[in-house]
Amino acid sequence: MAYETLELTQEGAVARLTLNRPHALNALSRKMVSELEDFLSRLRDDRKTRVVVIRGAGRAFCAGLDLKEQNAGDSEALGSSATGTYEVQRRMSDLVVAIRRVPQPFIAAIKGPACGGGFALALASDVRLAGESARMNAAFIRIGLTACDMGVSYFLPRAVGTSVASELLLTGRFIDARRALATGLVSEMVPDAELDAAADKLAREMAETSPLGLRLTKECLNVSVDAGSLEQAIAVEDRNQTLCVQAGYLDEGARAFVQKRAPRFAERA
């Protein structure tokens, strides 16, 4: 697909999704939201793509909502009525739901600002890597809204705990890359120049696993975070292991282990 605000490239099983409005720090315009909706809707049935790396063009990941578009007097930006505003709000929020529902893991490669909706897109990703310039905040509270938007109130305390989450959400303070690493908000911090290579390396490692095992692992992690008991989590794990065995992936994995070679996993119907 050719997009105006997104750049999409493919290398094997890895898709690189670049938010491509560098002149606006990759802020979320109506057009970008529509194109993200289209991209995410296509992923569910995309067997070729097994991992997605999401990044921003230029010096930012994503500055959040395009406030210039909102202030241009266009009533479509956030809606001219309560119903219209709610519909626009849900379109934004549904982006993070879609990221969690698609079977492909998302790796967010963050450099520069990731604010508001950009912070939400990063939090919805399965793994976050930070360049040294990365700085993130729940900017919503600084522009007359609440800080709890687009799933941030769900994801952030699960990532860093309630105290740090409360500090960041109640103030709109920025968290820099170093502190993000220390609190577990990101998995790795690297120089900006090495960020893309680090994300690609992680994506390739994921893509080397069995297609079904990778999808079911993402699903099980998401379910287990909210599982009401150990037994509920184990029930999902047992189901997923049974599916992988029946699909034949264990046979190839075991042969590769005995033969001391890399497994050759292929997509199966």
C-alpha positions in Angstrom: 0.0 0.0 0.0 1.1 3.6 -0.7 0.4 5.9 2.2 0.8 9.7 2.5 1.7 9.8 6.2 3.2 6.4 6.7 6.2 4.7 5.1 6.1 0.9 5.0 9.0 -1.4 4.0 9.3 -5.1 4.2 12.3 -7.3 4.8 11.4 -11.0 4.9 8.9 -11.4 7.8 9.6 -8.0 9.3 7.6 -4.9 8.4 9.0 -1.5 9.2 6.3 1.1 9.8 7.5 4.7 9.9 5.3 7.5 11.0 6.3 9.9 8.2 5.3 13.5 9.1 8.8 14.7 10.2 7.9 18.4 9.6 5.2 18.0 12.3 7.2 15.7 14.6 4.9 12.9 13.3 1.9 14.2 15.0 -1.3 12.3 14.6 -3.4 14.0 11.9 -6.8 12.7 10.7 -5.0 11.3 7.7 -2.4 9.4 9.7 -5.1 7.9 12.0 -7.0 6.7 8.9 -3.9 5.2 7.4 -3.0 3.5 10.6 -6.5 2.0 10.8 -6.0 0.7 7.3 -2.6 -0.8 8.0 -3.7 -2.5 11.2 -6.8 -3.9 9.6 -4.7 -5.6 7.0 -2.3 -7.2 9.5 -4.6 -9.8 11.0 -4.7 -11.8 7.8 -1.2 -11.0 6.7 0.8 -14.3 7.1 3.9 -12.8 5.5 4.4 -10.2 8.2 5.3 -11.8 11.5 6.9 -8.8 13.4 6.3 -5.0 13.1 8.9 -2.3 14.0 7.2 1.1 14.5 9.3 4.2 14.4 9.2 7.9 13.6 10.8 9.7 10.7 13.2 12.6 11.6 13.9 13.6 15.2 10.7 12.4 16.9 8.7 9.3 17.4 5.3 11.0 17.6 4.3 14.3 19.2 0.7 13.2 19.8 -2.4 14.8 18.5 -1.9 17.4 15.7 -2.9 20.5 17.7 -2.3 22.7 14.7 -5.0 20.8 12.8 -7.3 21.0 15.8 -6.8 24.8 16.1 -7.3 25.4 12.4 -11.1 25.7 13.0 -11.9 22.4 11.3 -14.8 20.9 13.2 -13.9 17.4 12.1 -10.7 17.4 14.1 -12.2 16.5 17.4 -15.9 16.7 16.5 -18.4 19.5 16.9 -20.7 17.7 19.2 -20.4 15.3 22.1 -21.3 12.4 19.8 -18.9 13.5 17.2 -16.1 14.0 19.8 -16.8 10.5 21.2 -16.6 8.9 17.8 -13.3 10.6 17.0 -12.0 9.7 20.4 -12.9 6.0 19.9 -11.1 6.0 16.6 -7.9 7.1 18.3 -8.3 4.7 21.2 -9.1 1.8 18.9 -5.6 2.1 17.4 -4.0 0.8 20.6 -6.6 -2.0 20.9 -5.8 -3.0 17.3 -2.1 -3.1 18.1 -2.7 -5.5 20.9 -5.2 -7.7 19.0 -3.1 -8.3 15.8 -1.0 -11.4 16.1 2.3 -9.7 15.2 4.4 -8.4 18.0 5.1 -4.7 17.8 8.6 -3.2 18.6 8.6 0.5 19.2 11.9 2.2 18.3 11.7 5.5 20.1 13.9 8.5 19.7 13.0 12.1 20.5 9.6 13.0 21.8 6.8 10.4 22.3 4.0 12.5 23.7 0.3 12.0 24.3 -1.0 9.7 21.6 2.6 8.9 20.6 3.3 7.7 24.1 0.1 5.6 23.9 1.3 3.9 20.6 4.7 3.2 22.3 3.0 1.7 25.4 0.7 -0.5 23.3 3.7 -2.0 21.6 5.0 -5.3 23.0 8.6 -4.2 23.3 10.0 -0.6 23.6 13.6 0.3 22.7 14.8 3.8 23.4 17.4 6.0 21.7 19.3 8.2 24.1 17.2 11.2 23.0 13.9 9.6 23.8 11.6 11.4 26.1 8.0 10.5 26.8 5.0 12.0 28.6 1.3 11.8 28.9 0.8 15.3 27.4 -3.0 15.1 27.5 -3.2 16.6 31.0 -1.2 19.7 29.9 -3.7 20.6 27.2 -6.9 20.6 29.2 -7.7 16.9 29.1 -7.1 14.0 31.6 -3.8 12.1 31.3 -5.7 8.9 31.0 -6.2 8.4 27.3 -5.7 5.8 24.6 -5.0 3.1 27.1 -2.2 4.9 28.9 -3.9 4.4 32.3 -4.0 0.7 31.6 -0.5 0.1 30.2 1.7 2.5 32.2 1.1 1.2 35.8 1.6 -2.3 34.5 5.0 -1.3 33.0 6.4 0.9 35.8 4.1 0.4 38.9 1.5 2.7 40.3 3.7 5.3 42.0 5.8 6.2 39.0 2.7 6.0 36.8 0.8 8.3 39.1 3.7 10.8 39.2 3.8 10.9 35.4 0.1 11.0 34.8 -0.8 13.6 37.4 1.9 16.0 36.2 2.5 15.3 32.6 6.2 15.2 33.4 8.6 13.8 30.8 10.5 10.6 31.5 13.8 10.4 29.7 15.5 7.4 28.2 17.8 6.7 31.2 14.9 6.7 33.7 12.7 4.8 31.3 15.3 2.0 31.3 15.6 2.1 35.1 11.9 1.8 35.6 11.4 -1.0 33.1 9.4 1.2 30.7 11.8 0.3 27.9 13.9 -2.8 27.5 17.1 -1.3 26.1 18.7 2.2 25.6 21.1 2.7 22.8 22.7 5.7 21.0 20.2 7.1 18.5 22.4 6.1 15.6 22.2 2.4 16.7 18.4 2.4 17.4 17.2 1.0 14.1 19.9 -1.7 14.1 18.9 -2.8 17.6 15.2 -2.9 16.7 15.9 -4.9 13.5 18.1 -7.4 15.4 15.3 -8.0 17.9 12.7 -8.3 15.2 14.9 -10.9 13.3 15.2 -13.0 16.5 11.4 -13.0 16.9 11.0 -13.9 13.3 13.2 -16.9 13.7 10.7 -18.6 16.0 7.8 -20.7 14.8 5.0 -18.6 13.3 2.3 -20.1 15.4 4.4 -20.1 18.6 5.1 -16.4 18.2 1.5 -15.4 17.7 0.3 -17.5 20.6 3.0 -16.2 22.9 1.8 -12.6 22.3 -1.8 -13.7 22.9 -0.9 -15.6 26.1 1.2 -12.7 27.5 -1.7 -10.3 27.0 -4.2 -12.7 28.5 -2.0 -13.6 31.5 -1.5 -9.9 32.5 -5.2 -9.8 33.3 -5.7 -13.4 34.3 -7.7 -13.8 37.5 -5.6 -16.8 38.7 -2.7 -19.0 38.0 -5.0 -21.7 36.8 -6.5 -19.3 34.2 -3.1 -18.5 32.8 -2.0 -22.1 32.7 -5.2 -23.1 30.9 -4.3 -20.7 28.0 -0.7 -22.0 28.1 -1.8 -25.6 27.9 -4.1 -24.9 25.0 -1.4 -23.0 23.1 1.3 -25.8 23.6 -1.2 -28.4 22.3 -1.9 -26.3 19.2 1.9 -25.9 18.5 2.5 -29.6 18.9 -0.4 -30.6 16.7 0.8 -28.1 14.0 4.1 -30.0 13.8 6.5 -27.2 15.0 7.9 -29.3 17.9 9.0 -32.0 15.5 11.1 -29.5 13.5 12.4 -27.8 16.6 13.5 -31.1 18.2 15.2 -32.3 14.9 17.1 -29.0 14.7 18.2 -29.3 18.3 19.5 -32.8 17.8 21.2 -31.9 14.5 22.7 -28.7 16.1 21.3 -26.4 13.4 18.8 -23.5 13.3 15.2 -24.7 12.9 13.5 -24.1 9.6 10.0 -23.1 10.6 7.5 -22.6 7.8 4.0 -21.1 8.0 1.4 -23.8 8.2 -2.3 -23.6 7.4 
